[in-house]
Amino acid sequence: MNKLIFIIVISILIQNCSLNKVVKRHGVQNLEKKSEKIILNQSNKNDIINLLGPPSTYSLGNTDTLIYIERSTSSSKLTKLGGEKLLKNNVLILELNNKGLAMNKVFFDKED
């Protein structure tokens, strides 16, 4: 009887374990590829919002600077006691002129 209960408990625990990594994503997905589609002095604010969605934040005191963020984390190995590993940490800063056209874009990745 004890062996049966033990086997049931172990099988339930094993079924809950997953071999696939769980990746938590925040912000705009594939930010680097999408940012390549923005053409300076041609893409306007409406094109940018249609492509990337609403910005994650605006620059302080200046609504003509749009900031987009992409962040991906994954749970680390069991030996690290469930800590998270940073996979992506990308930031795109877009500056718009007074006509709403993109005049400057700066892309930062996790190494920057």
Backbone as JSON Lines, residues from 0, in Angstrom:
{"i":0,"aa":"M","n":[0.82,-1.2,0.0],"ca":[0.0,0.0,0.0],"c":[0.87,1.26,0.0]}
{"i":1,"aa":"N","n":[1.92,1.23,0.82],"ca":[2.82,2.38,0.87],"c":[3.55,2.58,-0.45]}
{"i":2,"aa":"K","n":[3.89,1.47,-1.1],"ca":[4.57,1.57,-2.38],"c":[3.66,2.19,-3.43]}
{"i":3,"aa":"L","n":[2.39,1.84,-3.4],"ca":[1.43,2.37,-4.35],"c":[1.26,3.88,-4.17]}
{"i":4,"aa":"I","n":[1.15,4.32,-2.94],"ca":[1.02,5.76,-2.66],"c":[2.29,6.49,-3.09]}
{"i":5,"aa":"F","n":[3.44,5.89,-2.8],"ca":[4.72,6.48,-3.18],"c":[4.82,6.61,-4.7]}
{"i":6,"aa":"I","n":[4.42,5.59,-5.44],"ca":[4.47,5.62,-6.9],"c":[3.52,6.68,-7.45]}
{"i":7,"aa":"I","n":[2.34,6.8,-6.86],"ca":[1.37,7.81,-7.31],"c":[1.92,9.21,-7.08]}
{"i":8,"aa":"V","n":[2.49,9.45,-5.92],"ca":[3.04,10.78,-5.6],"c":[4.2,11.11,-6.54]}
{"i":9,"aa":"I","n":[5.1,10.19,-6.77],"ca":[6.24,10.42,-7.65],"c":[5.78,10.67,-9.08]}
{"i":10,"aa":"S","n":[4.79,9.9,-9.55],"ca":[4.32,10.1,-10.92],"c":[3.65,11.46,-11.08]}
{"i":11,"aa":"I","n":[2.95,11.93,-10.07],"ca":[2.34,13.27,-10.14],"c":[3.43,14.33,-10.19]}
{"i":12,"aa":"L","n":[4.47,14.19,-9.4],"ca":[5.56,15.16,-9.4],"c":[6.3,15.16,-10.73]}
{"i":13,"aa":"I","n":[6.52,14.01,-11.3],"ca":[7.24,13.92,-12.57],"c":[6.41,14.51,-13.7]}
{"i":14,"aa":"Q","n":[5.11,14.32,-13.67],"ca":[4.25,14.87,-14.71],"c":[4.24,16.39,-14.68]}
{"i":15,"aa":"N","n":[4.42,16.98,-13.51],"ca":[4.42,18.44,-13.39],"c":[5.74,19.05,-13.84]}
{"i":16,"aa":"C","n":[6.78,18.25,-13.92],"ca":[8.06,18.77,-14.39],"c":[8.03,18.87,-15.9]}
{"i":17,"aa":"S","n":[8.63,19.9,-16.41],"ca":[8.65,20.11,-17.85],"c":[10.09,20.18,-18.32]}
{"i":18,"aa":"L","n":[10.37,19.57,-19.45],"ca":[11.71,19.63,-20.01],"c":[11.9,20.88,-20.86]}
{"i":19,"aa":"N","n":[10.8,21.5,-21.28],"ca":[10.89,22.73,-22.07],"c":[11.11,23.93,-21.16]}
{"i":20,"aa":"K","n":[11.94,24.86,-21.63],"ca":[12.18,26.07,-20.86],"c":[10.95,26.96,-20.89]}
{"i":21,"aa":"V","n":[10.68,27.59,-19.78],"ca":[9.59,28.57,-19.71],"c":[10.23,29.94,-19.87]}
{"i":22,"aa":"V","n":[9.83,30.65,-20.93],"ca":[10.4,31.96,-21.22],"c":[9.33,33.01,-20.93]}
{"i":23,"aa":"K","n":[9.66,33.94,-20.06],"ca":[8.76,35.05,-19.76],"c":[9.16,36.23,-20.64]}
{"i":24,"aa":"R","n":[8.18,36.77,-21.35],"ca":[8.44,37.88,-22.27],"c":[7.69,39.12,-21.83]}
{"i":25,"aa":"H","n":[8.33,40.27,-22.03],"ca":[7.73,41.56,-21.68],"c":[8.07,42.55,-22.77]}
{"i":26,"aa":"G","n":[7.11,43.33,-23.17],"ca":[7.35,44.37,-24.18],"c":[7.07,43.88,-25.58]}
{"i":27,"aa":"V","n":[7.73,44.49,-26.55],"ca":[7.53,44.21,-27.97],"c":[8.39,43.02,-28.38]}
{"i":28,"aa":"Q","n":[7.79,42.01,-28.99],"ca":[8.53,40.84,-29.43],"c":[9.25,41.14,-30.74]}
{"i":29,"aa":"N","n":[10.43,40.57,-30.94],"ca":[11.24,40.75,-32.16],"c":[11.49,42.23,-32.45]}
{"i":30,"aa":"L","n":[11.88,42.96,-31.44],"ca":[12.07,44.41,-31.57],"c":[13.16,44.76,-32.58]}
{"i":31,"aa":"E","n":[14.22,43.97,-32.63],"ca":[15.33,44.29,-33.54],"c":[14.89,44.18,-35.0]}
{"i":32,"aa":"K","n":[14.16,43.12,-35.34],"ca":[13.7,42.94,-36.72],"c":[12.67,44.0,-37.09]}
{"i":33,"aa":"K","n":[11.78,44.31,-36.17],"ca":[10.76,45.33,-36.45],"c":[11.37,46.72,-36.58]}
{"i":34,"aa":"S","n":[12.43,46.98,-35.82],"ca":[13.05,48.31,-35.89],"c":[13.74,48.54,-37.22]}
{"i":35,"aa":"E","n":[14.15,47.46,-37.89],"ca":[14.8,47.6,-39.2],"c":[13.81,48.08,-40.26]}
{"i":36,"aa":"K","n":[12.51,47.89,-40.02],"ca":[11.48,48.32,-40.98],"c":[11.18,49.82,-40.88]}
{"i":37,"aa":"I","n":[11.68,50.46,-39.84],"ca":[11.46,51.91,-39.67],"c":[12.5,52.65,-40.49]}
{"i":38,"aa":"I","n":[12.04,53.46,-41.42],"ca":[12.91,54.21,-42.32],"c":[12.96,55.67,-41.83]}
{"i":39,"aa":"L","n":[14.16,56.14,-41.58],"ca":[14.33,57.52,-41.11],"c":[13.86,58.51,-42.15]}
{"i":40,"aa":"N","n":[13.22,59.57,-41.71],"ca":[12.66,60.66,-42.52],"c":[11.56,60.2,-43.47]}
{"i":41,"aa":"Q","n":[11.05,58.96,-43.29],"ca":[9.92,58.48,-44.09],"c":[8.81,57.93,-43.21]}
{"i":42,"aa":"S","n":[9.17,57.17,-42.17],"ca":[8.17,56.57,-41.29],"c":[7.65,57.62,-40.32]}
{"i":43,"aa":"N","n":[6.32,57.74,-40.22],"ca":[5.76,58.7,-39.28],"c":[5.27,57.99,-38.02]}
{"i":44,"aa":"K","n":[4.74,58.78,-37.1],"ca":[4.33,58.24,-35.8],"c":[3.25,57.17,-35.96]}
{"i":45,"aa":"N","n":[2.31,57.37,-36.88],"ca":[1.26,56.37,-37.09],"c":[1.82,55.06,-37.64]}
{"i":46,"aa":"D","n":[2.8,55.13,-38.54],"ca":[3.44,53.91,-39.06],"c":[4.15,53.16,-37.94]}
{"i":47,"aa":"I","n":[4.82,53.9,-37.07],"ca":[5.56,53.29,-35.97],"c":[4.6,52.6,-35.0]}
{"i":48,"aa":"I","n":[3.5,53.26,-34.67],"ca":[2.53,52.67,-33.74],"c":[1.86,51.46,-34.36]}
{"i":49,"aa":"N","n":[1.6,51.48,-35.67],"ca":[1.02,50.31,-36.33],"c":[1.99,49.13,-36.34]}
{"i":50,"aa":"L","n":[3.29,49.41,-36.46],"ca":[4.3,48.37,-36.52],"c":[4.65,47.82,-35.13]}
{"i":51,"aa":"L","n":[4.87,48.71,-34.17],"ca":[5.37,48.32,-32.85],"c":[4.33,48.38,-31.74]}
{"i":52,"aa":"G","n":[3.21,49.04,-31.99],"ca":[2.22,49.24,-30.94],"c":[2.54,50.5,-30.16]}
{"i":53,"aa":"P","n":[1.77,50.75,-29.1],"ca":[2.06,51.94,-28.29],"c":[3.41,51.8,-27.59]}
{"i":54,"aa":"P","n":[4.11,52.91,-27.39],"ca":[5.44,52.83,-26.78],"c":[5.36,52.38,-25.33]}
{"i":55,"aa":"S","n":[6.43,51.75,-24.87],"ca":[6.51,51.32,-23.48],"c":[6.52,52.54,-22.56]}
{"i":56,"aa":"T","n":[7.2,53.59,-22.99],"ca":[7.25,54.83,-22.23],"c":[7.68,55.97,-23.15]}
{"i":57,"aa":"Y","n":[7.45,57.18,-22.7],"ca":[7.91,58.36,-23.41],"c":[9.08,58.94,-22.65]}
{"i":58,"aa":"S","n":[9.89,59.75,-23.33],"ca":[10.98,60.42,-22.67],"c":[10.4,61.46,-21.7]}
{"i":59,"aa":"L","n":[11.05,61.65,-20.58],"ca":[10.59,62.62,-19.59],"c":[10.62,64.02,-20.17]}
{"i":60,"aa":"G","n":[9.48,64.69,-20.12],"ca":[9.4,66.07,-20.57],"c":[9.36,66.24,-22.07]}
{"i":61,"aa":"N","n":[9.43,65.16,-22.82],"ca":[9.44,65.27,-24.27],"c":[8.63,64.13,-24.85]}
{"i":62,"aa":"T","n":[7.45,64.43,-25.37],"ca":[6.58,63.37,-25.92],"c":[6.99,63.0,-27.35]}
{"i":63,"aa":"D","n":[8.02,63.65,-27.9],"ca":[8.48,63.32,-29.24],"c":[9.58,62.26,-29.24]}
{"i":64,"aa":"T","n":[9.84,61.66,-28.11],"ca":[10.8,60.57,-28.01],"c":[10.05,59.35,-27.5]}
{"i":65,"aa":"L","n":[10.02,58.28,-28.31],"ca":[9.32,57.06,-27.97],"c":[10.34,56.0,-27.57]}
{"i":66,"aa":"I","n":[10.05,55.26,-26.5],"ca":[10.96,54.24,-26.02],"c":[10.22,52.9,-26.01]}
{"i":67,"aa":"Y","n":[10.8,51.91,-26.69],"ca":[10.24,50.56,-26.74],"c":[11.2,49.59,-26.06]}
{"i":68,"aa":"I","n":[10.64,48.64,-25.33],"ca":[11.44,47.7,-24.54],"c":[11.06,46.27,-24.91]}
{"i":69,"aa":"E","n":[12.06,45.39,-24.99],"ca":[11.84,43.95,-25.13],"c":[12.71,43.26,-24.09]}
{"i":70,"aa":"R","n":[12.08,42.41,-23.29],"ca":[12.81,41.7,-22.24],"c":[12.33,40.26,-22.2]}
{"i":71,"aa":"S","n":[13.27,39.32,-22.18],"ca":[12.95,37.9,-22.08],"c":[13.82,37.28,-21.0]}
{"i":72,"aa":"T","n":[13.17,36.54,-20.09],"ca":[13.89,35.84,-19.04],"c":[13.45,34.39,-19.02]}
{"i":73,"aa":"S","n":[14.31,33.54,-18.5],"ca":[14.01,32.12,-18.39],"c":[14.47,31.64,-17.02]}
{"i":74,"aa":"S","n":[13.79,30.66,-16.49],"ca":[14.2,30.12,-15.2],"c":[15.52,29.38,-15.38]}
{"i":75,"aa":"S","n":[16.4,29.53,-14.42],"ca":[17.71,28.91,-14.52],"c":[17.65,27.5,-13.95]}
{"i":76,"aa":"K","n":[18.79,26.87,-13.86],"ca":[18.86,25.49,-13.4],"c":[18.43,25.37,-11.94]}
{"i":77,"aa":"L","n":[18.11,24.16,-11.56],"ca":[17.66,23.88,-10.21],"c":[18.73,24.23,-9.18]}
{"i":78,"aa":"T","n":[20.01,24.13,-9.56],"ca":[21.08,24.43,-8.62],"c":[21.12,25.91,-8.24]}
{"i":79,"aa":"K","n":[20.54,26.79,-9.07],"ca":[20.5,28.21,-8.77],"c":[19.25,28.59,-7.99]}
{"i":80,"aa":"L","n":[18.48,27.6,-7.59],"ca":[17.29,27.76,-6.76],"c":[16.24,28.66,-7.42]}
{"i":81,"aa":"G","n":[15.99,28.43,-8.7],"ca":[14.9,29.12,-9.37],"c":[15.18,30.54,-9.78]}
{"i":82,"aa":"G","n":[16.41,30.97,-9.77],"ca":[16.73,32.31,-10.24],"c":[16.46,32.43,-11.72]}
{"i":83,"aa":"E","n":[16.33,33.66,-12.21],"ca":[16.02,33.86,-13.62],"c":[17.27,34.28,-14.39]}
{"i":84,"aa":"K","n":[17.36,33.79,-15.62],"ca":[18.46,34.13,-16.51],"c":[17.94,35.09,-17.56]}
{"i":85,"aa":"L","n":[18.65,36.18,-17.78],"ca":[18.26,37.2,-18.75],"c":[18.67,36.75,-20.15]}
{"i":86,"aa":"L","n":[17.69,36.59,-21.04],"ca":[17.95,36.18,-22.41],"c":[18.07,37.38,-23.34]}
{"i":87,"aa":"K","n":[17.11,38.29,-23.28],"ca":[17.11,39.49,-24.11],"c":[16.76,40.69,-23.25]}
{"i":88,"aa":"N","n":[17.42,41.8,-23.53],"ca":[17.07,43.06,-22.88],"c":[17.36,44.16,-23.9]}
{"i":89,"aa":"N","n":[16.43,44.35,-24.83],"ca":[16.61,45.3,-25.92],"c":[15.79,46.56,-25.67]}
{"i":90,"aa":"V","n":[16.35,47.69,-26.08],"ca":[15.67,48.98,-25.96],"c":[15.84,49.72,-27.28]}
{"i":91,"aa":"L","n":[14.73,50.28,-27.78],"ca":[14.75,51.08,-28.99],"c":[14.27,52.48,-28.63]}
{"i":92,"aa":"I","n":[15.08,53.49,-28.96],"ca":[14.72,54.89,-28.7],"c":[14.52,55.56,-30.05]}
{"i":93,"aa":"L","n":[13.32,56.09,-30.26],"ca":[12.98,56.77,-31.51],"c":[12.71,58.24,-31.24]}
{"i":94,"aa":"E","n":[13.38,59.11,-31.96],"ca":[13.15,60.54,-31.85],"c":[12.39,61.0,-33.08]}
{"i":95,"aa":"L","n":[11.31,61.74,-32.84],"ca":[10.47,62.26,-33.91],"c":[10.65,63.76,-34.03]}
{"i":96,"aa":"N","n":[10.57,64.27,-35.26],"ca":[10.65,65.73,-35.43],"c":[9.27,66.34,-35.23]}
{"i":97,"aa":"N","n":[9.15,67.63,-35.44],"ca":[7.88,68.31,-35.17],"c":[6.77,67.9,-36.15]}
{"i":98,"aa":"K","n":[7.11,67.26,-37.27],"ca":[6.12,66.76,-38.22],"c":[5.69,65.33,-37.93]}
{"i":99,"aa":"G","n":[6.33,64.7,-36.95],"ca":[5.99,63.32,-36.59],"c":[6.77,62.27,-37.35]}
{"i":100,"aa":"L","n":[7.81,62.68,-38.09],"ca":[8.63,61.72,-38.82],"c":[9.8,61.26,-37.96]}
{"i":101,"aa":"A","n":[10.19,59.99,-38.11],"ca":[11.33,59.46,-37.36],"c":[12.61,60.08,-37.89]}
{"i":102,"aa":"M","n":[13.34,60.79,-37.01],"ca":[14.57,61.41,-37.46],"c":[15.81,60.74,-36.88]}
{"i":103,"aa":"N","n":[15.64,59.94,-35.83],"ca":[16.78,59.25,-35.22],"c":[16.28,58.01,-34.51]}
{"i":104,"aa":"K","n":[17.01,56.91,-34.64],"ca":[16.69,55.7,-33.88],"c":[17.98,55.11,-33.34]}
{"i":105,"aa":"V","n":[17.9,54.68,-32.09],"ca":[19.05,54.08,-31.42],"c":[18.58,52.77,-30.82]}
{"i":106,"aa":"F","n":[19.31,51.68,-31.1],"ca":[18.96,50.36,-30.6],"c":[20.04,49.89,-29.64]}
{"i":107,"aa":"F","n":[19.64,49.46,-28.46],"ca":[20.55,48.92,-27.46],"c":[20.17,47.46,-27.18]}
{"i":108,"aa":"D","n":[21.18,46.59,-27.08],"ca":[20.9,45.22,-26.65],"c":[21.51,45.0,-25.27]}
{"i":109,"aa":"K","n":[21.48,43.79,-24.77],"ca":[21.9,43.58,-23.38],"c":[23.38,43.79,-23.16]}
{"i":110,"aa":"E","n":[24.2,43.74,-24.22],"ca":[25.63,44.02,-24.08],"c":[25.9,45.52,-23.95]}
{"i":111,"aa":"D","n":[24.99,46.34,-24.51],"ca":[25.16,47.79,-24.43],"c":[24.68,48.27,-23.09]}
